[in-house]
């Protein structure tokens, strides 16, 4: 029913493009059901402030805003189910230069906003150009520019055919359910800035939008959000990031920089060797990914609860790789690099994974080259680890893992504090042997590590110790990738 209502309103809006001449104003007027209150222009009784007209309106009325007096320097609060219509989306402007802690336009329930350029206050905060607190609002055909374009709450709200240009904190962010986000163009930039950033949000329909992100940052981020339908979107310079498992979401016909976004759920025995933009697996088995070239996608590969998978012969540039609760993974013969060292979470990350085999890869110029959290019975062998801040990181319950026959390399100009950072429990039974440590060594290589007992968040005992490579290699291994 909501979709039919939205379509009906859009048809109505198209029909409203021909103004009537019902009252004597300088410009022609537009007729709607209910009363129409006019802002701007020079007609008798026209309002000079948008808020004054809204205050005098009733549910079902229309406030029509001419562009003669634009820009309107106001903070506008729409607390009734009215139509707020601007004469021209490019020239009817509402600008907040009044209070940096308030949105330019606030919506409660049942309102339609169309045809405005809405500009938020220039401040380093999350305040949106539009703040939606209630239900059943429609934001249609507007230009929105603010630190956060739209802050979205409530349910059953529709965001249609807008251009959203955000600064620091995202295009659309918020929560709620049953929202429709369709046919928008959304720009985002910078760290912690996403085209859409939704938390605890359900049953949303995200279709046919264009997202343009700063390279390497996600266009769409979901946190604890399920049963969303994400279809036919065009993503540029960034992919989709599900923080926690994306089970029960449906993704189809989305592209990243002209390549397909591959989303598989409950699929077995599949080879992915076509040119893909991003691969997300959920509850899959026996999937092989090979001969891919991923670049600037944030998480190029994201696996959840997927077992017996092979990642072979791929190039991954300026992108992260994440495996969660996935067992029997072979990560072999890949090239992973960043153009410059990224100090924030750049890594090949395994969490809650068992029987992982990482071998014959070249990993260059990233923060945490290979990162294990709560991983068991895994091997890291015959890899080239070059100019990374931490080549290998173990966190928390990592047990029975072996690091052997790797080349730990760095250039002379890079100050190398540590090749390996390990924070593991007592009696973890991890081993370190026969690695090449930047230069030939006649004596054992000692590595300082942190050992804890008890809960890793609040360990009962904590001390420093050493892992020892008793027989380091005297020359680097010939590892062809």
N, C-alpha and C positions, 0 to 999 in steps of 0.2 A: 504493500500500500504506500509505503514511504516513497519508493522509486516512482510510482505513478504520480504521486503528489508533486515530486520534484520535476518530472517531465511536464506535467501540466503547468507548473509555475513558469518554467522556461518558455513554453509556448506562449503563455500570457505575456511574459516580458518582451518577447519578440514582437507581439502584437501591440505593445505600448510605444513602439518607436515613432508612431505618427501622432503628434500632439494635437489636442483640441483647442478651440478658441472660446471656451465657456465663460471666461471672465476677462475683464479689461486689464491686462498686464502688458508690459512692454514686450515680453516674449510670449510665444504661444505656450499653452499649458498642456498638461497630460492628465487624462481622466482615469480613475480607478474606482473600484467598488469602495463604498464608504466615503467619508469626507477626505478632501485633499487640502493640506496646509502647505503653503509655499514659503520658501526661504530664499532671499536674494531677489533679483529682478527689481522692478519698480512699480509693481502693481499695488493697488490699495490694500492695506492690511497684511502685506507680506512681512514675514519675520526677518530680522537681521541675524539672529542666532539660531542654529540648528536645535540646540537644547531647548530653547523656549518653545519651539513648535512641537517638539516631542512631549514636553510637559503638558501641552494643551490638547494633545491627540488622545484618541481612545482606541481600544483594540479594533483592528480592521481598517483603521485610517491609514492614509499615506502622507508622508512628509516628502515633498519634492524640493530638491535643492538646486537652484540655478548656479551657474558658474560665474555670474557677473561679479559677485562679491568674493570669489575665491582668491586666495586661500582663506579658509575659516580656521582661525586659531582658537580651537576649543578642545575640551575633553567632553566627549559625548557619551551619555548613558541611555541606552534604549532599554527601558524596563517594561515595555508593552509589546503586544503582538501586532506590530505595525509594519508597513513597507517604508523603508528609508531609501529614496532613490536620488541618485545624482544625475545631473543633466548630461555630463560627459565624463567618462571614466578618466580621461587624461587631463582634464582641466578643472574638474570639481574636486578640490583638495581640502582635506581636513588635516591639520598639523597640530601636534601637541608640542608647544613650547612653554607650557604652563607648569607641569609637574612631572619630573622624571620618574616618579614612583607610581604613576598611574598610566593605564593604557589610553590610547587615543580614543578608542571606541569600545564600549562594553555592551554585551548582549545578554539578556536574561532568557526569555522564552519566546518562541513563535515569531521572531522578527525576520524580515527579509532586508538585506543590505545589498544594493547594486549601484554600480556606476561611479565609484569614488577612487581617488588616490588618497590613501591613508598613510600618514607618516608619523612614526613614533618618536618619542623624545630620544635625543642622542645621549645615552647614558650607559654605563657599564653594569647593566643588570638584566634580568630576564623578562622585563616588562614587555608585553606584546603590543603590537599596533592595534590588534583586536583581541579582546578577552571575552571568551564565551563561557559563561558559568552555568547556563541552563540547557533546555532541550528544544529541539524542533526549530532551530534557526537555520537560515539559508544565507550564505555569503557567496554572491554570484557576480562575476565580471568586475572585479576591483583590482587596483594596483596597490600592493601593501608593502611597506618598507619600514623595518624596525629591527631592533636587536633580536627580538623574536617576532616573526610575522604574525602568527595567530597562536594564542594560548587557548587550548581546547579542552573543555570539561563537559560534564553532562552526558547526554545521549541524543541520538537521532538528529544530529546536526549535519548539514550538507555544505561542503566547500567546493564550489564549482567554477571553473573557467577563470580563475584569478591568476595574476602574476605576483609572486611573493619573492621579494628580495630582502634577505635578512643580513645582518651584520655579524654578530658574534654568537648568537645562541639558537639559531635554527629557524626554519621556515614555519613548521607547525609542530608544537610540542604540547603534551598533556596526557589525558587519560580518558576514561569513559568508554562507551560502547555504541555500536550501531551507527557510527559516523560514515558518511559517504564523502570521499575525497576524490574528485574526478575532473579530468581535463584542465588541470592547473599546470603552470610552469613555475617551478620552485628552485631558486638559487640558494646555495649555502656555501659557507667558506670557513676555514679555520678549524682548530682543534675544538672538540666538543660541540660541533655545529653540524646539524643534520637537516636534510630536507624535511623529513618527518621523524620525530622522536617521541614514541608513545610508551607509556608504562602502565601495566595492569589494565590493558585495553583489549576489548573483545568484540568480535562480530563486526569488524569494520570492513568497508568495501573501498579499496584503493585501486583505481582503474584509470588507465590512459593519461597518466601525468608525465610530464618531462621534468627530470631532476638533473640539476647541474651542480656538482660538488667540487670543492677544491680537491686536487688530485690526492688520492690515498685516503680520503675520509669517506665514511659511509653516506650514501644518499638517504637510506632508511634505517632506523634503529628501533627494535622492539625489545622491551624489557618485561619479562613475565607477561607476555601477551599471546593469546591463543585464538584460534578460530577466526583468523582474519583472511580475507580474500584479496590477494595482490596480483593483479593481472594487467597485461598489455601496457606496462610502464616502460619508458625509455630513460635509462640511467646513464649519466655521463660522468666519468672520472671517479666513480665510486659504486660500491655494491650495496648489499643488504646485510645488516648485522643483527642477529638474534642473540641477545644476552640472556642466556639460559635457553633451554631446548625449544625449538620452534614446532613442536608436535602440534598437529591439528590445524596448522595454518596451511593455506592452499596458495601456491605460487604457480603461475602459468603465463607463458608468452611475454616474459619480461626480457629486456636486452640491456647489456652493459657495453657501451662504446661499440655498438653494432654487433656484439656477440651475444649468444644465448646465455641467459642465467639458468643453470641446470639445478633443479630442485627435485630430489628423489625421496620418496617416503615409502617405506616398506617394499623396497625393490631389491631383487637379488640377481646375481649373474649378469652384470652389465659392464660393457667396455665403453668408456668415454674417451674417444680419441679425436673427436671433432673440435673445432676451434671455439672454446667456451670462454665466457667472460668471468664466471664465478661458478663454483660447484658447492652445493649444500646437500648433505646426506643426513637423513634421519631414519633410524631403525632399518638400515640397509645391510646387505651381506654380499660379500664377494664382488665388490665393485673395483674395477681397475681404471685409473686415470693416468693417461700417458700422452706425451707429445703436445702438451699444452704450453702456452706462453701467456702467463698472467702478469698484469702490470697495473699498479696504482688502484687496487681493489679493496684495500683494508684487509678483510679476510678473504683471500682468494679461495681457500679451501676451508670448509667448516663442517666437521663430522660430529654427529651425536649418536651414541648407541649403535654404532655401525662397525661390523666385525669382518675380519678376513679380507681386508682391502689392500690394494697395491697402488702406490703413487710412484710412478716410474718415468724418468726421462723428461721431466718438465723444467721450464724456466719460470721462476717466480721472482718478480722485481717489485720492490717498494710495496709489498703486500705481506700480510700475516697469514699464518697457517694454524688452525686450531682443531684439536681432536679431543672430544670429551666422552668418557666412558665407552671407549672403543678399543677392542682387543684384536690381537693378531694383525697388526698393521706393518706392512713393509714400505718403508720410505727410502727409495733407492735411486741413485744416479741422477739426482736433481741439482739444479743450480739455483741458489737463493742469494739475492743481493739487494742492497739499498744503494741509491746514488750517493747518499751521505748518511752518516751515522744518525740513527733516530733513537733518542734516549728514552722514548716513552713506549713501552710494551711492544717493541718490534721483536718478534720471536717466532720460532716453530714450537708450538705449545701443545703439550700432552697432559691431560688431567684425568686421573682415574683410569688410566689405560694399562693393560697388561700385555706382555709378549710383543713389544714393539721392537722392530729391527730397523735401525737407521744406519745406512751404509752407503759409501761411495758417493756422497754428496759434497758439493762445494758451497760453503756458507760464508758469506763475505759482508762485512761492514754493517752489522746490525747490533742491537743492544744485547739481547739474550739469544744467542744462536739457537741452542736447543734447550728447551725448558720442560722439566718434568715436575709435576705435582701429584703425589700419591700414585706413583707408577711402580709396577712390580715386574720382575723377570724380563728385563729388556736389555738390549745391547746397542751401543753406539760404537761403530768400528769403521776404520778405513775412510774417514771423512777428512776433507780439507776445511779447517776452521781458521778463517783469515780475517784479522783486523776487527774482530768483534769486541765489544766491551766485556761481556762474559760469554765465552764460547759455549759453556754448558752450565746449567743451573738445575740443582735438585732442591725441591721444597717439600717439607713435611714427609709423609709416609712413602718414601722411595726406598725399596728394598730389592736385594738380589739383582742389581743392575750392574752391567759391565761396560767399562770404557777402555777400549784397547785399540792399538795400532792406528791412531788418528794423527794427523799432522796439525799441531797447534802453531800457527804462523802469524807473524805480525811484522810490519815494516819498522824500520829504525826510528822513524819520526813519531810513531805512535807509542805513547807511554802505556805500557801494559801492566796494570795493577794485578790482575788475576785472570787466569784462563778459565778456572772453574769456581763457581760459588755453590757450596753445598750446605744445606740446612736439613739434617736428617735425624731420625731417632737413633738411640743406642742400638748396637747389634743389628745394623741395617744390612750387613753382608754385601755391600757394594764393593766392586773391585776396580782397580786402576792399574793398567800394565801396558808396557811396550809401546808407549806413545812417543812421538817426536815433539820436543818442547822448544821450538823456535831455533835451537842450535844444538849441535852434538853435545851429549853429556856422558861423562864417564861415571858419574855418581848418581844415586837415586834423586828423583824429583819429589820435593815435599810440597804439599798444598794444604794451606790452612783451611779448616772447615769448622762448622758449628754443629755441635751434637746436643740433642735435647732428650728429655724423658718426660712423658706425660702428654697432656693436651698441647699441641703445637702453638695454640694461641696464648696459653698460659702454662708453659712447661714447668714441671716441678724441679727439674735440674737442667742446668745449661752450662756448657763449657766449650772451649776451643780445643780442637785436636788437629790431627794431620791425616790426610790420605797420602799414601806414598806409592809412587811408581818406582818399583825397585830396579827395573831394567829398562830405562828409557832407550828409545831408538837413537842410534848414532847418526842417522841420516834420514831425510824425509822419505816417506813411502811414495811410490809411483802410483798415484790414484787418478786414473783418467775418467773424466766426466764429459 
